[in-house]
Amino acid sequence: MSQRLTADQESIRDTVRAFLRQSCDFASLRRTIDSDAGWDADLWHRFAAELGFAGVALPEVHGGSSLGALELALIAEELGAVLAPIPWFETAVLAAYVLMQAGAIAHLADIAAGRLTATLALRDAQATPLPDGIGPRIDNGVLHGTAYYVPFGAIADLFVVAACEIDISLCAVPRATPGVRVEKLVRMDLTRPLAHVHFDNVEIAALRVGAPGQGRAALEKTLAVAAAILAAEQVGAMRRTLDEVVAYSLQRVQFGRVVGSFQALKHRMADMKLKLEAARSAVGWAAMLLSEDAADASTACAAARAYCTDAYLDIASEGIQLHGGIGFTWDHHAHLFFKRARSSATLLDYPTVHRERVAFALLGAA
């Protein structure tokens, strides 16, 4: 975040940073991703329920904090810096935001209280650009088909499903609903598990969110916000990667000198810093426009997402190489950041799709 923060925003950032520094180090992250569960339920409970960060964007009447995109971005950046294996982005941003935009209130209090984990289930098998690349379908009041590559789908209590029906319809489907089957996937990024969620003739009369075919606006707004918040998460991971590289360069000695004193490495780290600061500015711009509900906010979100995705891939790759031989080993955490960079690049559309959105917006304004 590049703009000046208020005292309250600084307090949120510092609280999240201090908590994660104590509760989510690389040793605990390793234990979590090596476990059968694949996520840290205790960390989630303390972060979401005890500290109340699951309801940051939700209205106070439902137990939330009524805060905006700037605060969400600050939290996401700190979570990205430690690769926190919890479904905060999926629950507090993807699921909560689309429910709020659609005017649904049934699950908001449980989300705000940290009692419910949720995620957005919608993608088709070909990963067609959103919001049109939707897999599930509704026919005669029955939900069927598959939502592919659902983040944290293996553990979510609630699936907010976008399905094709006239246009786009939304429904909130509890995991225990008859006809719901979750297929856990073997994934590259061990810190953000994925799953296919299959719907076998699920009756949705009592599960609808809004009127049939009226979910597109809520979904599009949610995807724009999510693009900016995911970009903020990428900024946090970039920042941590650069910090780790700089620290290592001041410890590793070669030819009688610390490697950080070599000009070639200084140039590469300087390039990483430039990309990080540009990414930070892009996210700050997008979050600011979202908080102002500006007409071009969605374009700013797409621009931030496209730039941050490419920058994170570059910085994560450099993070491995500048650690030398140790950076290529399984025991070092540099590869975890690289794998998160790769998985984030395809989550909520490729950067090329976001660049096309920016281009169309510029052409429309010309």
Secondary structure per residue as TSV (DSSP state, phi and psi in degrees):
chain	resnum	aa	ss	phi	psi
A	1	M	-	360.0	127.7
A	2	S	-	-102.3	-21.0
A	3	Q	S	-84.6	167.3
A	4	R	-	-68.0	133.4
A	5	L	-	-95.7	150.4
A	6	T	-	-76.5	168.4
A	7	A	H	-61.1	-39.1
A	8	D	H	-66.1	-40.7
A	9	Q	H	-66.8	-39.8
A	10	E	H	-62.8	-37.6
A	11	S	H	-64.4	-42.1
A	12	I	H	-61.9	-48.8
A	13	R	H	-58.8	-46.8
A	14	D	H	-68.0	-36.1
A	15	T	H	-65.1	-46.5
A	16	V	H	-63.5	-43.9
A	17	R	H	-62.7	-44.8
A	18	A	H	-65.3	-42.1
A	19	F	H	-62.6	-46.6
A	20	L	H	-69.7	-32.4
A	21	R	H	-61.5	-35.5
A	22	Q	H	-85.8	-28.7
A	23	S	H	-110.7	-11.8
A	24	C	-	-139.8	66.7
A	25	D	-	-87.4	177.5
A	26	F	H	-67.2	-29.8
A	27	A	H	-65.2	-45.7
A	28	S	H	-68.8	-34.5
A	29	L	H	-62.1	-42.1
A	30	R	H	-61.6	-43.5
A	31	R	H	-62.0	-38.6
A	32	T	H	-67.6	-48.9
A	33	I	H	-71.8	-18.5
A	34	D	H	-86.9	-8.8
A	35	S	S	-82.9	164.9
A	36	D	S	-67.6	-33.9
A	37	A	S	-66.8	-41.8
A	38	G	-	78.9	5.1
A	39	W	S	-151.8	163.1
A	40	D	-	-102.7	94.4
A	41	A	H	-66.9	-35.1
A	42	D	H	-67.9	-43.3
A	43	L	H	-60.9	-41.6
A	44	W	H	-61.3	-45.1
A	45	H	I	-61.3	-45.3
A	46	R	I	-68.1	-40.3
A	47	F	I	-73.6	-43.6
A	48	A	I	-86.4	-46.8
A	49	A	I	-85.8	-50.9
A	50	E	I	-74.6	-43.0
A	51	L	S	-88.7	-18.5
A	52	G	-	79.5	24.0
A	53	F	G	-85.5	-0.4
A	54	A	G	-78.2	-23.6
A	55	G	G	-108.4	26.6
A	56	V	T	-55.6	-45.2
A	57	A	T	-93.4	-2.8
A	58	L	S	-85.7	152.9
A	59	P	-	-62.4	149.8
A	60	E	G	-61.6	-31.0
A	61	V	G	-62.3	-23.2
A	62	H	G	-103.3	14.4
A	63	G	T	93.0	5.1
A	64	G	-	-89.5	-169.4
A	65	S	-	-109.7	-5.7
A	66	S	-	56.0	34.8
A	67	L	-	-94.3	176.5
A	68	G	-	-119.6	-159.7
A	69	A	H	-65.1	-34.2
A	70	L	H	-61.8	-43.6
A	71	E	H	-68.9	-39.0
A	72	L	H	-60.9	-41.6
A	73	A	H	-64.7	-39.8
A	74	L	H	-62.0	-43.1
A	75	I	H	-66.6	-45.0
A	76	A	H	-60.6	-38.7
A	77	E	H	-62.0	-42.3
A	78	E	H	-69.8	-36.9
A	79	L	H	-66.0	-38.9
A	80	G	H	-65.1	-31.0
A	81	A	H	-67.9	-21.8
A	82	V	H	-116.6	3.3
A	83	L	T	53.9	44.2
A	84	A	-	-55.7	123.3
A	85	P	-	-85.5	58.3
A	86	I	S	-133.0	153.2
A	87	P	-	-87.3	47.8
A	88	W	H	-68.7	-49.3
A	89	F	I	-59.8	-42.1
A	90	E	I	-67.7	-40.8
A	91	T	I	-82.9	-54.4
A	92	A	I	-78.7	-20.7
A	93	V	I	-110.9	-65.9
A	94	L	I	-60.9	-57.9
A	95	A	I	-74.0	-50.4
A	96	A	H	-62.8	-40.1
A	97	Y	H	-68.9	-41.4
A	98	V	H	-69.7	-35.1
A	99	L	H	-64.3	-43.4
A	100	M	H	-64.8	-43.2
A	101	Q	H	-65.2	-31.5
A	102	A	T	-85.0	-3.5
A	103	G	T	81.9	15.7
A	104	A	-	-88.3	136.8
A	105	I	-	-121.4	-4.9
A	106	A	T	-59.0	-37.8
A	107	H	T	-108.9	-0.7
A	108	L	H	-65.6	-39.8
A	109	A	H	-64.2	-40.0
A	110	D	H	-68.0	-36.5
A	111	I	H	-66.3	-46.8
A	112	A	H	-61.6	-33.1
A	113	A	T	-83.4	-4.2
A	114	G	T	77.3	13.3
A	115	R	-	-84.4	-11.4
A	116	L	-	-134.1	128.4
A	117	T	-	-98.6	141.7
A	118	A	E	-146.1	165.1
A	119	T	E	-156.0	168.4
A	120	L	E	-100.7	125.1
A	121	A	E	-117.3	116.8
A	122	L	-	-158.4	-23.6
A	123	R	B	-69.3	148.9
A	124	D	-	-88.5	174.9
A	125	A	T	-69.0	-26.1
A	126	Q	T	-90.1	-0.8
A	127	A	-	54.4	43.0
A	128	T	-	-60.3	142.5
A	129	P	-	-52.1	140.4
A	130	L	T	-82.4	156.2
A	131	P	T	-88.2	7.8
A	132	D	T	-88.7	-16.9
A	133	G	-	-82.4	66.1
A	134	I	B	-107.4	132.1
A	135	G	-	-88.4	-52.8
A	136	P	-	-64.5	153.5
A	137	R	E	-136.9	154.8
A	138	I	E	-122.0	123.5
A	139	D	E	-130.7	124.5
A	140	N	T	53.3	41.4
A	141	G	T	76.7	15.1
A	142	V	E	-123.5	129.4
A	143	L	E	-91.8	129.0
A	144	H	E	-145.3	168.9
A	145	G	E	101.3	-167.6
A	146	T	E	-132.9	137.5
A	147	A	E	-99.3	119.6
A	148	Y	E	-95.2	151.8
A	149	Y	E	51.6	52.7
A	150	V	E	-83.6	118.0
A	151	P	E	-67.5	131.2
A	152	F	T	56.6	25.3
A	153	G	T	-66.8	-23.4
A	154	A	T	-70.5	-19.9
A	155	I	T	-125.4	-4.3
A	156	A	-	-65.0	139.1
A	157	D	S	-80.2	-26.2
A	158	L	E	-137.4	136.2
A	159	F	E	-110.1	119.0
A	160	V	E	-89.7	110.2
A	161	V	E	-103.8	130.7
A	162	A	E	-101.1	125.6
A	163	A	E	-133.3	153.0
A	164	C	E	-78.6	122.6
A	165	E	S	-162.4	104.2
A	166	I	S	67.5	-71.1
A	167	D	S	-125.5	-105.8
A	168	I	E	-123.2	126.0
A	169	S	E	-113.3	153.0
A	170	L	E	-119.1	146.0
A	171	C	E	-150.0	150.5
A	172	A	E	-106.9	111.0
A	173	V	E	-114.0	111.0
A	174	P	E	-61.7	148.8
A	175	R	T	-58.0	-34.8
A	176	A	T	-80.8	2.1
A	177	T	S	-62.6	132.6
A	178	P	T	-56.4	134.9
A	179	G	T	97.0	-4.6
A	180	V	E	-95.7	126.8
A	181	R	E	-132.0	130.3
A	182	V	E	-107.4	127.5
A	183	E	E	-110.1	104.8
A	184	K	E	-71.2	136.5
A	185	L	-	-104.5	148.2
A	186	V	-	-78.9	122.8
A	187	R	-	-124.5	160.3
A	188	M	S	-76.7	-46.1
A	189	D	-	-85.3	105.3
A	190	L	T	-74.6	-11.9
A	191	T	T	-92.2	-11.3
A	192	R	S	-135.7	88.0
A	193	P	-	-65.3	147.5
A	194	L	E	-119.7	158.6
A	195	A	E	-153.1	151.8
A	196	H	E	-91.4	135.0
A	197	V	E	-114.6	116.8
A	198	H	E	-99.5	136.0
A	199	F	E	-117.6	115.4
A	200	D	E	-109.5	88.4
A	201	N	E	53.3	59.6
A	202	V	E	-87.2	122.6
A	203	E	E	-71.9	125.0
A	204	I	-	-118.0	15.6
A	205	A	T	-53.3	-40.0
A	206	A	T	-96.0	3.9
A	207	L	T	-111.4	-0.5
A	208	R	E	-67.0	146.6
A	209	V	E	-118.1	103.5
A	210	G	S	83.0	-177.5
A	211	A	S	-80.1	155.5
A	212	P	T	-56.8	134.0
A	213	G	T	72.8	11.8
A	214	Q	-	-114.5	25.6
A	215	G	-	-99.4	-2.8
A	216	R	H	-63.4	-45.2
A	217	A	H	-61.7	-45.1
A	218	A	H	-63.6	-39.8
A	219	L	H	-68.7	-43.4
A	220	E	H	-63.0	-42.3
A	221	K	H	-62.2	-43.2
A	222	T	H	-63.8	-43.4
A	223	L	H	-65.2	-34.6
A	224	A	H	-66.2	-47.8
A	225	V	H	-61.6	-44.2
A	226	A	H	-62.5	-34.7
A	227	A	H	-60.9	-43.8
A	228	A	H	-68.1	-40.7
A	229	I	H	-71.0	-37.0
A	230	L	H	-65.8	-36.4
A	231	A	H	-62.8	-38.3
A	232	A	H	-64.0	-40.0
A	233	E	H	-59.8	-41.0
A	234	Q	H	-64.1	-36.7
A	235	V	H	-61.1	-42.9
A	236	G	H	-61.0	-41.2
A	237	A	H	-67.8	-37.6
A	238	M	H	-62.6	-45.1
A	239	R	H	-59.8	-45.0
A	240	R	H	-67.0	-39.8
A	241	T	H	-60.7	-46.4
A	242	L	H	-63.9	-42.4
A	243	D	H	-58.7	-42.1
A	244	E	H	-66.9	-39.7
A	245	V	H	-64.8	-45.6
A	246	V	H	-62.2	-44.3
A	247	A	H	-61.1	-42.7
A	248	Y	H	-66.1	-38.8
A	249	S	H	-65.6	-21.0
A	250	L	T	-92.9	-2.3
A	251	Q	T	-109.8	-37.3
A	252	R	-	-74.6	125.6
A	253	V	E	-109.3	131.6
A	254	Q	E	-143.6	136.4
A	255	F	T	55.8	32.7
A	256	G	T	80.0	7.7
A	257	R	E	-135.9	151.4
A	258	V	E	-67.8	140.4
A	259	V	G	-66.2	-20.7
A	260	G	G	-67.1	-12.6
A	261	S	G	-86.7	-7.2
A	262	F	S	-78.1	133.3
A	263	Q	H	-62.3	-38.7
A	264	A	H	-60.9	-40.2
A	265	L	H	-72.9	-35.5
A	266	K	H	-59.4	-42.6
A	267	H	H	-62.5	-42.3
A	268	R	H	-67.1	-40.1
A	269	M	H	-69.0	-34.0
A	270	A	H	-64.5	-39.5
A	271	D	H	-63.1	-40.2
A	272	M	H	-60.9	-42.7
A	273	K	H	-63.6	-40.6
A	274	L	H	-62.5	-43.6
A	275	K	H	-65.1	-39.3
A	276	L	H	-62.1	-46.3
A	277	E	H	-67.8	-36.5
A	278	A	H	-64.9	-40.3
A	279	A	H	-64.4	-42.0
A	280	R	H	-61.0	-41.2
A	281	S	H	-65.9	-40.4
A	282	A	H	-62.3	-42.7
A	283	V	H	-67.5	-41.7
A	284	G	H	-61.2	-40.5
A	285	W	H	-62.8	-47.4
A	286	A	H	-63.3	-44.3
A	287	A	H	-64.6	-38.6
A	288	M	H	-64.0	-44.9
A	289	L	H	-65.8	-36.3
A	290	L	H	-63.4	-42.8
A	291	S	H	-64.9	-27.1
A	292	E	T	-91.7	-2.0
A	293	D	T	53.3	43.3
A	294	A	-	-70.9	152.9
A	295	A	T	-64.0	-32.7
A	296	D	T	-98.8	21.7
A	297	A	H	-63.2	-41.7
A	298	S	H	-64.6	-33.6
A	299	T	H	-66.7	-41.8
A	300	A	H	-63.0	-37.8
A	301	C	H	-64.5	-43.1
A	302	A	H	-64.5	-40.3
A	303	A	H	-64.4	-43.6
A	304	A	H	-62.7	-43.2
A	305	R	H	-64.2	-43.6
A	306	A	H	-63.8	-47.7
A	307	Y	H	-67.5	-45.8
A	308	C	H	-65.0	-34.3
A	309	T	H	-63.2	-48.9
A	310	D	H	-65.4	-41.8
A	311	A	H	-64.7	-40.8
A	312	Y	H	-65.5	-41.6
A	313	L	H	-60.3	-42.9
A	314	D	H	-65.8	-46.1
A	315	I	H	-68.9	-39.5
A	316	A	H	-64.8	-38.0
A	317	S	H	-64.8	-44.8
A	318	E	H	-63.1	-34.2
A	319	G	H	-60.2	-36.6
A	320	I	H	-71.8	-48.5
A	321	Q	H	-67.3	-37.7
A	322	L	T	-77.2	-8.5
A	323	H	T	-86.2	-2.0
A	324	G	G	69.6	-148.3
A	325	G	G	-60.2	-37.1
A	326	I	G	-66.0	-27.5
A	327	G	G	-66.2	-18.8
A	328	F	G	-92.2	-2.7
A	329	T	S	-86.7	155.4
A	330	W	T	-66.0	-29.4
A	331	D	T	-74.8	-17.4
A	332	H	S	-90.9	147.4
A	333	H	T	-81.1	-6.9
A	334	A	H	-59.1	-35.9
A	335	H	H	-70.5	-24.0
A	336	L	H	-66.7	-38.6
A	337	F	H	-68.8	-37.9
A	338	F	H	-65.2	-41.4
A	339	K	H	-68.2	-36.0
A	340	R	H	-64.8	-37.7
A	341	A	H	-61.6	-41.7
A	342	R	H	-67.6	-44.5
A	343	S	H	-69.6	-37.2
A	344	S	H	-66.3	-27.6
A	345	A	H	-64.1	-27.2
A	346	T	H	-103.9	-9.6
A	347	L	T	-76.5	127.0
A	348	L	T	60.7	42.4
A	349	D	S	84.8	149.8
A	350	Y	-	-69.3	157.3
A	351	P	H	-60.4	-29.2
A	352	T	H	-62.0	-36.0
A	353	V	H	-65.8	-42.5
A	354	H	H	-67.4	-36.0
A	355	R	H	-65.8	-36.3
A	356	E	H	-63.3	-37.8
A	357	R	H	-64.0	-41.0
A	358	V	H	-64.7	-42.2
A	359	A	H	-63.2	-44.2
A	360	F	H	-63.6	-38.7
A	361	A	H	-64.8	-40.5
A	362	L	H	-67.8	-39.2
A	363	L	H	-65.9	-36.9
A	364	G	H	-68.4	-29.9
A	365	A	H	-84.9	-14.7
A	366	A	-	-74.7	360.0
